[in-house]
Amino acid sequence: MEYILYEQKGQYAILTINREKALNALNSQVLDELNETLDNVDLKEVRALIITGAGSKSFVAGADIGEMSTLTKAEGEAFGKKGNDVFRKIETFPIPVIAAVNGFALGGGCELSMSCDIRICSDNAVFGQPEVGLGITPGFGGTQRLARLIGAGMAKQMIYTARNIKAPEAYRIGLVNEVYAAETDAEGNVVKSAGEVLMAAAEKMASTIAKNAPIAVRNCKKAIGEGLDADMDEALVIEEKLFGDCFETEDQKYGMAFFLDKNKEKVKEPFRNC
């Protein structure tokens, strides 16, 4: 892999888009490598995945404008499909995916973050869908996921104006779950950069997710994802079936037996791998 770094750390893993000189912009090769890396994640061991960008300046600054500038109509549609297919794979990935956003998350970068289950960012993060200023529409799901996440009115405003928003506003409108700043000492000296604090928080979250019953977590993701595309009656049936499925697992038997055990000094054992 030229542009993707992948590191498994116990029961969670970190995927880093490593094209720092181009602000981690997404070209066809990056998308292909991202797709291949996702296919090779060991889902028997890994229970949560973090996606981030190399360096402190950019998560992903967008799709590669140099590559897009010469595309024909058919090639543009194919490029959009390539990005959409990869991002949909992330959105429906069996395990939770956390976007740790440092710096720019514009265009395809904002769209990549939105395909993840949870978005957290450093206080230097900047989000936006600037495509109409380039004569195109968002092409990797931006017109669809942004409206679902923050409401149609706010999404239309962001997309139509091509205005970027900073981390505090992204948090206010619900685009991100949390914003992290640098840690300083009593004299105001930086002890940990915002990026370091962000990654520590992302790893702590991934580790916390990984400690819970893996089949139950996967079923929760599946229920939420499929339920959002259904009416309430259909969505509740989806939940009921996935809820019932959990009662076939050793994790359910062990988790409830441990809860009911009166021996308070007993140490809870880790849930088994899928």
N, C-alpha and C positions, 0 to 999 in steps of 0.2 A: 504494500500500500504506500502510495506516495503522499497522499493528502489526508489520510485518516490514521489516527493513533488510537489504539484500543488497549485498555488495561483492566484485567479482572482483579478485584480486590476482595477475596473471599466470596461472599454471596451477592455482591453488587459489582458493577463494572462502569468504567468511564470511557466514553467515546469522544474524542477530540477532533474537530475539523482543523487540520493543520496546514493552512495555506496563508500564513500570517502576512506575508508580503503583499498579498492581494486582499487583505482584510477578511480572509476566509470566504471569499466570494464563491458561489456555487457554479461551477461549470459542469459539463457533461461527465468529465472524469470523476469529479468529486461526488456527484450523484451516484455514479456507478459503484464507486468504492464504498460509499455509505450504504448502498443497497446490499453489496456483498458482505460487508461487515455485519449488518443486521442478520443476514442469513446464517452467519457463523457464530452468533452468540449461543453459548451453551445454556439452553433454557432448563436443563436438569440441575444446573448449579447456580446460575445467576437469577436473582429474584427482583432486581431493580436495576435500571440503567440510567446513567447521567449522560446528557449530551451537552457539550460546551465547545467553545472556540479557543484556538491558541492565542496567547497574548492578552494584553489588557485593553487593547483598543477596540476589538470587534469580536462579537459572537459570530455573526455572519452578516456582512455588509449588504448582501443581496445576491441575486443571480448575476453571473458574469456578463456585463454589458458589452464587452468586447466580442464575446461569442454571439450574443443575441443580435448585435447590430446588423448583421448580414443575412439573417434568416429570412426565408420565404414564408408565406402564409402556412404552407404545409409543414415546413420545418419548425415554425413557431409553435404550431399546435402539438407537434411531436415532442418538442422540448418541454412544453407545459405538461404533457402527459407523463413524461419521464419524472419530472419533479413531483407531480401529484401522486404517482404510483409509489414513490419512495416515502413521501410524507404520510400517505394513507397506511403504508406498512407500519410506520411508527405509531400512528394513531390507534391502530388495531393490534399492535404488538402485544403478545400475551401478558407481558409483565409491565409494571408501571415505568414510565419514562419521565425523567425530570430534566427540564431545560435550565441550565445554569448560565444566565445571560450576562456577559461582560461586554460593555461597550455597545457598538452599533448592532441592532437587530432590525435591519431595514429590508423591505421587499421580501425576497426569499428567506431572509433571516428571521423576520417577524413571522412569516408563514411556517418556517421550521419550528420555531418555539411554540406556535399555536397547535402544532400536531402532537406536541408532548402533553402528558397528563397534567403536569404541574410546572409552572414557570416561576422561578425566583431570579433576582438580578442584583447586580452591584449598583451603587448609587450613580455611577457614570453611564448607565445603560440608556440607550435612545432607541425608541421603537417607531416604526412608521411604514406606510405603504406609499412610496413616492412614485409609483409607476405612471400615473397619468401625466406627470411632468416629463416623462420620457416618451409619451405617445402610445403607451400600452396600458392594459389592465393588469392587476395582480393575476399571476398565472399558476401559482402553486397552492391554491385554496384560500387566498386572502379574502376574496369577496364572500366566501361561505363561512369560514371559521370565525373571522373577526365579528361578523354580525351575531353569530351564535354565542360568542363569549361576552361581548360588551353591549349587545343590543344593536338593532339595525340603525337607529338614528345616529349614535355615536360612531358606528363603523362607517356609515355613509359620509359623515363629516371628515373623518380621518382620510378616507380613500379619495373623496372628491377634491379635497384641498391639498392633498399630498403633504400634509403638515406632520412633522415629526413631533413626538412627545417624549419627555424625559421620565426618568424612573418614578418620581413622586406622582405624576399624573397617571402613569400606567398602573400604579398601585390603586389610585383613587377610583379609576373606572373599572377595576377588576381584571385587568389584563395580566397582572402578575400577583402572586400570593404574598411576596415579601421582598423588601429592599434592604440590602446590607451595605453598611459604610465601613470605612477603615477603622481599625482599633488604634487608639492613641494612648500614650502614657500621661502622667500628671503634667508633664511639661509640654504636651501637645505633639510629641514626636510619634510618628507612625510606627506602631509595633507590628501590625499586620495590614497589608493593603486590602482594599475592598474586594479585590479578586480572590485573595487568600481567604478572607472571611466568608465570601460567597461559596467557594468550593468546600470549605469545612462544613458549612451549613448543608450543602447539597449531599455531601457524603454522610453526614449525620442522619439526614432524612432518609437516604437510601438504605442505610444500615438499620434504621428503625423499621422501615417497610419490610426489609429482609427477615426480620425477627418474627414477623407474624406468619400465620399459616399460609403457605404459598398458594395452595389451591383456592382458598377463600379469597385471597387478594386478587387472584386472576379472575375469579368469578365476579367479584365486585366490579372490576374494570369492564368485563364483558357486559354485565348488567347495565352499567351506566352508559356505555357506548352504544349498545343496541337499543336501550330504552329511549335515548334522546331522539332516535329516528322513528319512534313508534308513538301511537296515541297512548294515553294513560292506561286503558284497559289492556292493551297488548303489552305495554311495558311491565305491568304488574305480573303478567303471566311469565314473561321472561325472568323476572326476579324470582318468582315462585319456583320455577324449574331449577335455576342455579342455586337457590337456597336449598332445595331438596337434594341436589347433587352432593352438597357438602356432607350430608349424613352417610355417604358411602365411604368417607375418608377416615384414615387413622388419625389425622389431625383433629377432626371434630371429636372423636371418641376420647383422645388424650386431653384436649383442651378443656372439655367439659368435666371430665373426671378429675383433672387437676383443680379446677375451680371448686368442685364439690368436696374435695379432700379436706378434712379438718386438720391435717398436719401442717401447721403454718410455717414450720421450719424447713419443709421440703422445698428443694430448689427445682424450678421449672426447667425441663429439658428443652433444647431447641426443637422446633417443628422440623419434620423430615423434609428432604428435598422432594420435588415432584417426580 
